[in-house]
């Protein structure tokens, strides 16, 4: 026990030092992957080392390669920071080391997930009897929800896909938006529905599906098992599909409607931004990621299905050696048997913020995004290419070459982290605001870095 205490105290020291240094720390890593691997590489020893020695070696070798993703100046992808209560709960999750698959195996984990699920459904305005699966991330959340969708549309067509597979099954038609996230395609691939068999609805200039074309496609599909995938939060523009109209239209044709809301579903928590997801509660399933907008540690996707029995049928299993009763076990909502107790950090984040805290955090992210857009638009020759409606900003610095060079130099500069991308055929610098630590000072400091780097590019 003394050894365990020493090692945990050393990790606490390192962790608090890292967090305290974030305001002044470069966001970029100080070395690359080769540097880290070189520092850690050695022949596998015949005998092990003392735990404290191992941790010291890990810190020395890996820390220079750490990107300061929890920094208030990390805007690269939609990555949240970690709220203090969620961080502490995550440490306890590892310490308690619960197998969260069964009700019987961990009443603690299951009970926390029950309550966190109730709070989530209430906060997001979703049907209170929905099933909630705590999965690894948004991609597996899409997979889990679409597995439930596949079950339900084929069940209604008289086919047992869990028992009989897809060979000989009625074909399932999937309709997706042109600017859907790639994880939807991957989920369809995993489910045997094919990522290239989907019917694609063209998008408007902000990435939202066009209702007129959706109407035409639905009319042409006919009487077939049908899934329609919508998006709450385009990864470039932040735009939201016209959810209410699309849901009602798709339901006229008997479709299961799934909403990929990895970061945008949290707009429902704010009275100011709830209009963006109007009608979302009438969909059939929803995927999100608590690591993004809710700011809990990684490994925290959310798969939510209105027809709980469809999720249990797609994911559930019974075995003689397990301790099960008539209530669905947690693993009936996820594609895993044994898994981490992901509900503890989610419960802690929601308990620490409360309804008002979540809303204020979402609104603060949006204010920072608008501050970025306003500051960038003031620069000569710089254009914000999207309508800033939520937390995403995409900017062009004139030519594609200049935009890519600015992005490259900003990453090298290290003041902040923003990622290059291509949207609508042009190079853009993409800014995502989703960290509770981000302040107006962080935004202004980042804008100053952009101005400095842009001047260097133009001078060169």
C-alpha positions in Angstrom: 0.0 0.0 0.0 2.9 2.4 0.7 4.2 1.8 -2.8 0.7 2.4 -4.3 0.4 5.6 -2.3 3.8 6.9 -3.6 3.0 6.2 -7.2 -0.4 7.8 -7.0 1.1 10.9 -5.2 3.7 11.1 -8.0 1.0 10.9 -10.7 -1.1 13.6 -8.8 2.0 15.8 -8.8 2.5 15.4 -12.5 -1.2 15.8 -13.3 -1.6 19.0 -11.3 1.6 20.4 -12.7 0.4 19.7 -16.2 -3.0 21.4 -15.6 -1.5 24.4 -13.9 0.9 24.9 -16.8 -1.8 24.9 -19.5 -2.4 28.6 -19.6 1.2 29.4 -20.6 2.1 26.1 -22.3 2.6 25.7 -26.1 -0.3 23.6 -27.4 2.0 21.8 -29.9 4.1 18.9 -28.8 7.8 19.5 -28.2 8.8 16.3 -30.1 7.3 14.0 -32.7 6.4 10.3 -32.6 9.9 9.2 -33.4 11.3 11.1 -30.5 8.8 9.5 -28.1 9.4 6.0 -29.4 13.1 6.5 -29.2 12.9 7.6 -25.6 10.7 4.7 -24.6 12.2 2.0 -26.7 14.5 -0.7 -25.3 14.6 -4.5 -25.5 11.8 -6.0 -23.5 13.4 -6.7 -20.1 13.6 -10.1 -18.6 12.7 -8.7 -15.2 10.2 -5.9 -14.5 11.0 -2.6 -12.9 9.6 -0.9 -9.8 6.2 0.8 -10.5 7.5 4.3 -9.6 10.5 3.8 -11.8 8.2 2.8 -14.7 6.0 5.9 -14.2 9.1 8.2 -14.1 10.3 6.7 -17.3 6.9 7.1 -19.0 6.7 10.7 -18.0 10.2 11.5 -19.2 9.7 9.7 -22.5 6.1 10.6 -23.4 5.4 14.0 -21.9 7.4 15.9 -24.6 5.1 14.4 -27.2 1.9 15.4 -25.4 -0.3 17.9 -27.3 -2.0 20.2 -24.9 -5.5 19.2 -25.9 -7.0 20.3 -22.6 -5.6 23.8 -23.3 -8.1 26.6 -23.8 -6.3 27.2 -27.1 -6.9 23.8 -28.7 -9.4 24.3 -31.5 -8.3 21.5 -33.8 -11.1 19.0 -33.8 -14.3 18.9 -31.8 -12.5 17.9 -28.6 -13.7 19.1 -25.2 -11.6 19.6 -22.2 -12.2 17.7 -19.0 -14.3 19.3 -16.2 -12.7 18.9 -12.8 -15.5 16.7 -11.4 -15.5 14.5 -14.5 -11.7 14.1 -14.2 -11.9 13.1 -10.6 -14.7 10.7 -11.3 -12.6 9.2 -14.1 -9.8 8.6 -11.7 -12.2 6.8 -9.4 -13.5 4.8 -12.3 -10.0 3.3 -12.8 -9.5 2.9 -9.1 -12.8 1.1 -8.5 -12.1 -1.0 -11.7 -15.7 -2.1 -12.2 -16.9 -4.3 -14.9 -20.0 -2.3 -16.0 -21.6 -5.0 -18.2 -24.1 -6.4 -15.7 -26.4 -5.0 -13.2 -25.2 -7.6 -10.7 -21.5 -7.1 -11.4 -21.6 -3.4 -10.4 -24.7 -1.8 -8.9 -22.5 1.3 -8.5 -21.8 1.6 -12.3 -25.3 0.6 -13.3 -27.0 3.0 -10.8 -24.9 5.9 -11.9 -25.8 5.2 -15.6 -29.5 5.0 -14.7 -29.4 8.4 -13.2 -27.1 9.9 -15.8 -29.4 8.6 -18.5 -32.5 10.2 -16.9 -30.7 13.5 -16.6 -29.5 13.3 -20.2 -32.9 12.6 -21.7 -34.4 15.4 -19.6 -31.7 17.9 -20.5 -31.8 17.1 -24.2 -35.6 16.9 -24.4 -35.7 13.3 -25.6 -38.3 10.7 -24.9 -38.0 9.6 -21.2 -38.4 5.9 -21.9 -35.5 5.8 -24.4 -32.6 3.4 -23.9 -29.2 4.9 -23.4 -25.9 3.1 -24.2 -22.6 4.4 -22.9 -20.2 3.5 -25.7 -16.7 4.4 -26.7 -17.4 7.4 -28.9 -19.6 8.9 -31.5 -18.7 6.4 -34.2 -19.8 3.4 -32.1 -22.8 5.4 -31.0 -23.8 5.7 -34.6 -23.1 2.0 -35.1 -25.2 1.0 -32.1 -28.2 3.2 -33.0 -28.1 2.0 -36.7 -27.9 -1.6 -35.5 -31.2 -0.9 -33.6 -32.6 0.7 -36.7 -31.5 -2.3 -38.9 -33.3 -4.6 -36.4 -36.5 -2.6 -36.4 -37.0 -2.0 -40.1 -36.2 -5.7 -40.9 -38.5 -6.9 -38.1 -41.3 -4.9 -39.6 -40.5 -6.6 -42.9 -40.7 -10.0 -41.3 -37.0 -10.7 -41.1 -34.9 -11.7 -38.0 -31.5 -10.1 -38.8 -30.0 -11.2 -35.5 -30.9 -14.8 -36.1 -30.7 -15.1 -39.8 -28.2 -12.4 -40.8 -28.4 -10.4 -44.0 -28.1 -13.1 -46.6 -31.5 -13.3 -48.2 -32.9 -10.5 -46.2 -35.0 -7.8 -47.8 -32.7 -4.9 -48.9 -32.4 -2.0 -46.5 -32.4 1.4 -48.1 -30.3 4.0 -46.3 -30.6 7.7 -47.1 -27.8 10.0 -46.0 -26.9 13.7 -46.5 -24.1 14.7 -48.8 -22.1 16.1 -45.9 -22.7 13.4 -43.4 -19.8 12.6 -41.1 -17.6 9.7 -42.2 -18.4 7.7 -39.1 -21.9 7.2 -40.4 -20.4 5.4 -43.4 -18.1 3.4 -41.3 -21.0 2.3 -39.1 -23.0 1.2 -42.2 -19.9 -0.7 -43.3 -19.7 -2.6 -40.0 -23.4 -3.4 -40.2 -23.1 -5.0 -43.6 -25.3 -2.3 -45.1 -22.5 -1.0 -47.3 -21.1 2.5 -47.1 -21.5 3.1 -50.8 -25.0 1.8 -51.2 -26.7 4.7 -49.5 -28.8 7.2 -51.4 -27.3 10.6 -51.0 -29.3 13.8 -50.5 -27.4 16.9 -51.9 -26.6 19.6 -49.4 -26.9 23.4 -49.6 -24.1 25.8 -49.2 -23.9 25.2 -45.5 -24.0 21.4 -45.6 -27.7 21.0 -44.8 -29.8 18.4 -46.7 -32.1 19.7 -49.3 -35.7 18.9 -48.4 -36.9 19.0 -51.9 -34.5 16.3 -53.0 -35.2 14.2 -49.9 -38.9 14.4 -50.9 -38.1 13.1 -54.4 -35.9 10.3 -53.1 -38.4 9.1 -50.6 -41.1 9.1 -53.3 -38.9 6.9 -55.5 -37.9 4.4 -52.9 -41.2 2.8 -52.4 -42.2 0.2 -49.8 -38.9 -1.0 -48.5 -37.1 -1.2 -45.1 -35.8 2.4 -44.8 -33.4 4.3 -42.6 -32.8 8.1 -42.9 -29.7 9.7 -41.3 -29.8 13.3 -40.4 -27.1 15.6 -38.9 -27.1 17.9 -36.0 -23.9 19.9 -36.4 -21.9 19.9 -39.6 -18.3 19.3 -38.8 -17.2 22.3 -41.0 -20.0 24.8 -40.8 -21.8 23.7 -37.6 -25.1 23.8 -39.6 -28.0 21.6 -38.7 -30.2 19.7 -41.1 -33.9 20.8 -41.1 -34.6 18.2 -38.6 -38.3 18.7 -37.8 -39.4 18.7 -41.5 -37.1 15.8 -42.4 -38.3 13.6 -39.5 -42.0 14.2 -40.3 -41.4 13.6 -44.0 -39.4 10.4 -43.5 -41.9 9.0 -41.0 -44.6 9.3 -43.7 -42.7 6.6 -45.5 -42.2 4.4 -42.5 -38.5 5.3 -42.1 -36.4 5.0 -39.0 -34.8 8.4 -38.5 -31.4 8.6 -36.9 -29.7 11.8 -35.9 -25.9 12.1 -35.7 -25.4 14.8 -33.1 -21.9 14.1 -32.0 -21.5 17.7 -30.7 -24.6 19.5 -32.0 -27.2 17.6 -30.1 -26.2 19.6 -27.0 -27.8 22.7 -28.6 -31.0 21.3 -27.1 -29.6 22.2 -23.6 -29.7 25.9 -24.4 -32.8 28.0 -24.8 -30.8 30.3 -27.0 -29.8 27.5 -29.5 -32.6 24.9 -29.0 -34.2 26.1 -32.2 -31.4 24.5 -34.2 -32.6 21.0 -33.2 -36.3 21.7 -33.3 -38.2 18.5 -33.7 -35.3 16.3 -32.8 -37.3 14.5 -30.1 -39.5 13.0 -32.9 -36.6 11.0 -34.4 -36.0 7.4 -33.5 -32.3 7.4 -32.4 -29.6 9.8 -31.6 -25.8 9.6 -31.4 -23.6 11.9 -29.4 -20.3 12.2 -27.6 -20.0 13.4 -24.0 -16.3 14.0 -24.5 -17.1 16.8 -26.9 -19.6 19.4 -25.8 -20.1 18.0 -22.2 -16.3 17.9 -21.5 -15.8 14.5 -19.9 -12.8 12.3 -20.6 -12.5 10.2 -23.7 -14.4 6.9 -24.0 -17.8 8.5 -23.5 -20.1 8.1 -26.5 -23.9 8.1 -26.1 -26.2 5.9 -28.1 -29.8 6.8 -27.5 -32.8 4.8 -28.9 -36.4 5.7 -28.5 -37.6 2.1 -29.0 -35.6 0.5 -26.2 -36.6 -3.0 -27.2 -35.0 -2.5 -30.6 -31.7 -1.7 -28.9 -32.0 -4.6 -26.5 -32.7 -6.9 -29.4 -29.8 -5.7 -31.5 -27.2 -5.6 -28.6 -28.5 -7.9 -25.9 -27.4 -11.4 -25.0 -28.1 -14.0 -22.4 -25.7 -16.7 -21.1 -26.0 -19.3 -18.4 -23.0 -18.2 -16.4 -24.1 -14.6 -16.1 -26.2 -13.3 -13.3 -29.2 -11.8 -15.1 -32.8 -11.1 -14.3 -35.7 -9.6 -16.3 -34.2 -6.1 -16.3 -32.0 -5.3 -19.3 -28.3 -5.2 -18.3 -26.0 -2.4 -19.4 -24.4 -4.5 -22.0 -27.8 -4.8 -23.7 -27.2 -1.2 -24.9 -23.6 -1.5 -26.2 -21.6 -3.8 -28.5 -19.4 -5.0 -25.6 -19.6 -7.5 -22.7 -17.1 -6.1 -20.3 -16.4 -2.4 -20.4 -15.4 0.6 -18.4 -17.9 2.3 -16.1 -18.4 5.3 -18.3 -21.4 6.6 -16.4 -19.5 7.9 -13.4 -17.8 10.9 -15.3 -21.0 11.7 -17.1 -23.0 11.8 -13.9 -20.3 13.9 -12.3 -20.2 16.4 -15.2 -24.0 16.8 -15.1 -24.1 17.0 -11.3 -21.3 19.7 -11.2 -22.8 21.8 -14.0 -26.6 21.4 -13.5 -29.0 22.4 -16.2 -28.0 26.1 -16.2 -24.3 25.2 -16.2 -24.6 23.1 -19.4 -26.6 25.8 -21.1 -24.1 28.5 -20.2 -21.2 26.4 -21.3 -22.8 25.7 -24.7 -23.6 29.4 -25.1 -20.0 30.4 -24.1 -18.6 28.1 -26.8 -20.8 29.9 -29.4 -19.8 33.3 -28.2 -16.1 32.4 -28.6 -16.9 31.1 -32.1 -18.5 34.4 -33.0 -15.6 36.3 -31.5 -13.2 34.3 -33.7 -15.3 35.0 -36.8 -15.5 38.7 -36.1 -11.8 39.0 -35.4 -10.8 37.1 -38.6 -13.3 39.0 -40.8 -11.5 42.2 -39.9 -8.3 41.0 -41.6 -7.7 42.1 -45.2 -8.2 39.3 -47.7 -9.5 36.9 -45.1 -13.0 35.4 -45.4 -15.1 33.4 -43.0 -16.7 30.9 -45.4 -19.5 29.5 -43.3 -22.5 31.1 -41.5 -21.4 30.8 -37.8 -24.5 29.3 -36.2 -22.9 27.2 -33.5 -19.3 26.4 -32.5 -17.6 25.9 -35.9 -15.7 28.5 -37.9 -14.0 27.9 -41.3 -11.8 30.6 -42.8 -9.9 31.2 -46.1 -6.8 33.4 -46.3 -7.3 34.1 -50.0 -5.7 31.4 -52.1 -5.6 27.7 -51.2 -1.8 27.9 -51.0 -1.9 30.8 -48.5 -4.5 29.1 -46.4 -2.5 25.9 -46.2 0.7 27.7 -45.4 -1.0 29.7 -42.6 -2.4 26.4 -41.2 1.0 24.7 -41.3 2.8 27.7 -39.7 0.2 28.0 -37.0 0.7 24.4 -36.0 4.4 24.9 -35.9 4.0 28.2 -34.0 2.3 26.3 -31.1 0.3 29.2 -29.6 -2.9 27.4 -30.6 -4.0 24.3 -32.5 -6.3 24.7 -35.5 -6.5 22.2 -38.3 -6.4 22.5 -42.1 -9.2 21.0 -44.1 -11.0 21.2 -47.5 -14.6 22.3 -47.7 -16.6 22.8 -50.9 -13.4 22.4 -52.9 -11.4 25.1 -51.2 -8.7 24.9 -48.5 -9.9 26.2 -45.1 -8.6 26.6 -41.6 -11.1 25.0 -39.3 -11.8 26.2 -35.8 -13.8 24.2 -33.3 -14.7 25.7 -29.9 -15.6 23.1 -27.3 -13.4 23.4 -24.3 -14.7 24.8 -20.9 -11.2 26.3 -20.2 -11.3 28.6 -23.3 -11.5 32.2 -22.3 -11.8 35.5 -24.3 -8.1 36.0 -23.6 -7.4 32.6 -25.3 -9.4 33.6 -28.3 -7.6 37.0 -28.5 -4.2 35.4 -28.1 -5.0 33.0 -30.9 -6.2 35.8 -33.2 -2.9 37.6 -32.5 -1.0 34.5 -33.5 -3.1 34.2 -36.7 -2.3 37.9 -37.5 1.4 37.3 -36.9 1.6 34.2 -39.0 -0.5 35.7 -41.8 1.9 38.6 -42.0 4.9 36.2 -42.2 3.2 34.3 -45.0 2.5 37.4 -47.0 6.0 38.8 -46.4 7.6 35.6 -47.5 
